[in-house]
Each structure stands twice: as structure tokens, then as C-alpha cells.
Amino acid sequence: MKHLADLYLSELQPSREKLTFNRVVGATASLLVVAVVLGIGIHFWASQQQINTQRAAHALSQAQQQLAAKQQQLRAAMNNPDVEQRIEQTELQLGQRQRLLQQMQQITESSQVSFATLLNELAQADVEAIWLQRILVTNSELTLQGKTANASALPVWLASFSNYPSLSGRQFGVFELRDNASSGVLDFTVGSLQHSSLLSSQPSRSAGAAQ
């Protein structure tokens, strides 16, 4: 059995609503409200941007003014004879101190090397009959104090100094030899006249003391 439906009946056709004046006015009003809100937002954003720009421009202007003031102060200072003189004096003092420091370092290094060489050569010239107890060096002047069991060994020992560069050619203006009855040996002092005031009546018991 076939069934037939007639879709073109007037009851089944969609109804068409007519655009009335009220609806047109409502839609137009809504669009106007949206446009006004957008306009206010854009105006507020533009105002904020303008304020920020003005603040940045003001800060930049102040920074430029401060920079110009500092540059002017610097130019004035550079053109000031007193400031230039102070700078020159400071540079001169620094240069003198640097040269003095270099000289002191050189003297210290030279003294250390010379004294080490002297000790080394005294050790090489060592003899069994002589015991050094004190070595005094000031301004390249040398004085030796110690003990010996044989008085004749002392001149032989001093003569051997000619074999060593740091000991050769030294003039000893002081030559003392004292009998130490308590120990059965002789105390001796051989050295420079410049050390006379520094020498005690007895040789020091601390070996290798250098001043």
C-alpha cells in the first residue's frame, strides 16, 4: 500500500516574519551602543599611551639635562689649572712609588741571592777545626765569630777564602782570638771594623744570625 503526503499545503509552509520598524530601531540602537563603547575604550587607550609618551619624554629630557650638566662640570674641571696640577702631582707620586718599589724588590732579591751565595761558599770552605757560631753581614761587610781547637787552622781557613768569589778580596780589620778555659777551645772574631759596636765580648750561641 502506498502513502502520499502533500508537502505543499499552506499549513505546512514556513511562515515569514516581516521586519518591523521597532526591530530596525532596536538593532540600530544596539549597534550605536557598541560603537560608543568601542569609541570610549579606544579614546581611553589613546589617552594612556599619550600620558606614557609624555612621561617618557619628560624623563629623557631630564636625563639629557643632567648629562649636559655633568659634561659641563667635566669640561670646567679639565680646564682648571689646579685640577691639572693635582693630577700631574698624583701621577708623579705614583711613578716615584712604583720606581721605589721596583728598586726595593731588586735590592731584596739581590741581597737574598748574595747572602745565599755567601752561606754556600762558607759551607764549601768549612774545615773540621773551626765551628762558626755567628755570621754578620751589613752593607756587604762580613764578620765571622766562632770557635776553634787549633789556632793555626784559622789563618789557613781565611787564606782559602781566595778560592770563592763572594769571600775573595775581603779585608778584615778585626782579628781577635781568646782562650776559653771552660771549654778548652779558642773563641775567635774575624771581621769588619764597622761591626765593632755590634759585636759582644763573646760570640753568640745562635748560628747563622744575619742582620
Residue pairs with C-beta under 8 A, 6 or more apart in sequence:
77 83
78 84
114 140
114 166
115 137
115 210
117 165
117 166
118 135
118 137
118 142
118 166
118 167
119 135
119 208
121 164
121 165
121 166
121 167
122 132
122 135
122 144
122 167
124 164
125 157
125 160
125 161
125 163
125 164
125 167
126 132
127 153
127 156
127 157
127 160
129 148
129 149
129 150
129 153
129 157
130 146
130 147
130 148
130 153
130 154
130 157
131 146
131 147
131 148
132 144
132 145
132 146
132 207
132 208
133 145
133 146
133 147
133 203
133 204
133 205
133 206
133 207
134 143
134 144
134 145
134 146
134 203
134 204
134 206
134 207
134 208
134 209
135 142
135 143
135 144
135 207
135 208
135 209
135 210
136 142
136 143
136 144
136 145
136 191
136 195
136 198
136 199
136 209
136 210
136 211
137 143
137 210
137 211
138 194
138 195
138 198
138 211
139 194
141 191
141 192
141 194
141 195
142 167
142 170
142 172
142 191
142 192
143 174
143 189
143 190
143 191
143 192
143 195
143 198
143 199
144 188
144 189
144 190
144 191
145 187
145 188
145 189
145 190
145 191
145 199
145 203
145 204
146 187
146 188
146 203
147 180
147 183
147 185
147 186
147 187
147 188
147 203
148 154
148 185
148 186
148 188
149 184
149 185
149 186
151 177
151 186
154 177
154 188
154 190
158 172
158 190
161 167
161 168
161 170
162 168
162 169
171 192
172 190
172 191
172 192
173 191
173 192
173 193
174 189
174 190
174 191
174 192
174 193
174 195
174 196
174 199
175 188
175 189
175 190
176 187
176 188
176 189
176 190
177 186
177 187
177 188
178 186
178 187
178 188
179 186
179 187
180 186
180 187
187 202
187 203
188 203
189 199
189 203
191 199
198 211
